[in-house]
Amino acid sequence: MQGKEFPAHRGRMEYVCLGCGARRPGDSLLYTCPDCGSVLLLEDLDFSELKKTPGTEWRRIFDERAATPHTALRGIFRFYEMLAPMLEEEDIVCLGEGQTPIVEASPSLRAATGVDFAYKNDGQNPSASFKDRGMACAFSYLKWLCRRNRWDEVLTVCASTGDTSAAAAMYAAYVGAPLKSVVLLPHGKVTPQQLSQPLGSGATVLELPGVFDDCMKVVELLAEKYRVALLNSKNSWRILGQESYAYEVAQWYNWNVTGQCVFVPVGNAGNITAVMSGFLKMLDLGIITDLPRVFGVQSEHADPVWRYYDAPKENRQWKPVTVQPSVAQAAMIGNPVSFPRVKRLAERFIEAGGERAFQVVRVTEQQIMDAMIQANRHGHIACTQGGECLAGLLNARSLGLFGEGEHAVLDATAHSLKFSGFQNMYFTDGFPPEYGVTPDKRLANKPELLLPESARRGVDVATFARLGADAVVKRLDLQAK
């Protein structure tokens, strides 16, 4: 088997219902079980064939593909056999997603926080968020499905707080006919930067009053009654693509994740599902010898998963919550559709790695913003979800859940520029009371006007340059050479 050639292996994919256990072929648009309505996971019936190749050989293959110029094996699809092995080479959509860097915390940030960690900068994906991993897989599958069924038009639809719509619209625009993109957004709950992305990609952008959960109910009804391609995390193909995050973390650390703690914001719970699934697959194939520990992080303004796992095991009951405004907008979800997946994967994760293998921690909005600003003040590009992960790491340490000798990888799910509005609110003390955020003046920053506007009028360039230089010297107390 050569890492530079498109794989010969083909799998048979089936949807598996997490409620009643029913199975359906993977060649149809299914998001929930037709029998009981529960969510689905995808399973490769021929996964056992992959075990015939030793784990050491899989490592070599994936390492070789990391440098390939072969488009269909770049990015997330260098892990083709682990993701969607029923697709043909012509179906693969690659826009440069995946292979995002892991950047160790700067020495000054490590000193300030007292913890050893790194950020995985998934904001360096094409649409500036981790959602591109799932969309690359979902749209590759849609190309395969359209070609197989000779469909002449398919409407792709998603509910979003920003990042999902940006990724879905971009991939739909790239693939083109027969795909058309529609996104539903909660009015006033998406940053201007994120709103600009689906608009720029030419998607039909529709807004509804309410929050993400309300929009999600609308697109779920559409998916039940009409032939539309739902692109939220109910889409099991998206979950497969997001498994690549786990594969990349393992590859970055030379396939040794012993002592690693992976912090992931929960949101709609698709990403943490994918991360756990990916690590379990690698363990099953002998690619890694131990599991890392996985930590889910939630804001106290949207914390149903934390509440479930914080309760004593014998008293746990799943209850959605009413969300409050959160700076971690992608995590502002009170009824994550993928919670049944989290529950199932967490059980498997704990069975394989022990009780401490899976944890959920909760943070405040204040902690999220302070952590994001602090990280970026030390040379990082963390979004609010990246701030949420750092806050979660600090809380985990305080609770004794993260200890000496362990190293954390934090998921910065999007680029910090998408959330520059929240940064500006922090710097100008502009947060509405419902957020509960009071800026730390030591972290605040703002521009300073050195000279009045009138100083430029009627003055030649050379004279103004001297005036400006004098003002800078005075402000910074510079000493002449």
Secondary structure, DSSP 8 states (H G I E B T S, - for coil): --TTS-------EEEEETTT--EEESSS--SB-TTT--BEEEEETTHHHHTTS-HHHHHHHHHHHTT---GGGSGGGGGHHHH-TT--GGG---SS-S---EEE--HHHHHHH---EEEEEGGGSTTSBTHHHHHHHHHHHHHHHHHHHT-S-EEEEEE-SSHHHHHHHHHHHHH-TTEEEEEEEETT-S-HHHHHHHHHTT-EEEEESS-HHHHHHHHHHHHHHS-EEE-STT-HHHHHHHTHHHHHHHHHTTT--TTEEEEEE-TTSHHHHHHHHHHHHHHHHTS-SS--EEEEEEETTS-HHHHHHHS-GGG-----------SSGGG--SS-TTHHHHHHHHHHHHHHH-GGGEEEEEE-HHHHHHHHHHHHHTT----HHHHHHHHHHHHHHHTTSS-TT-EEEEEE-B-GGGGHHHHHHHHTT---GGG-----TTT-------S-GGGTTT--HHHHHHHHHHHHHHHHT----
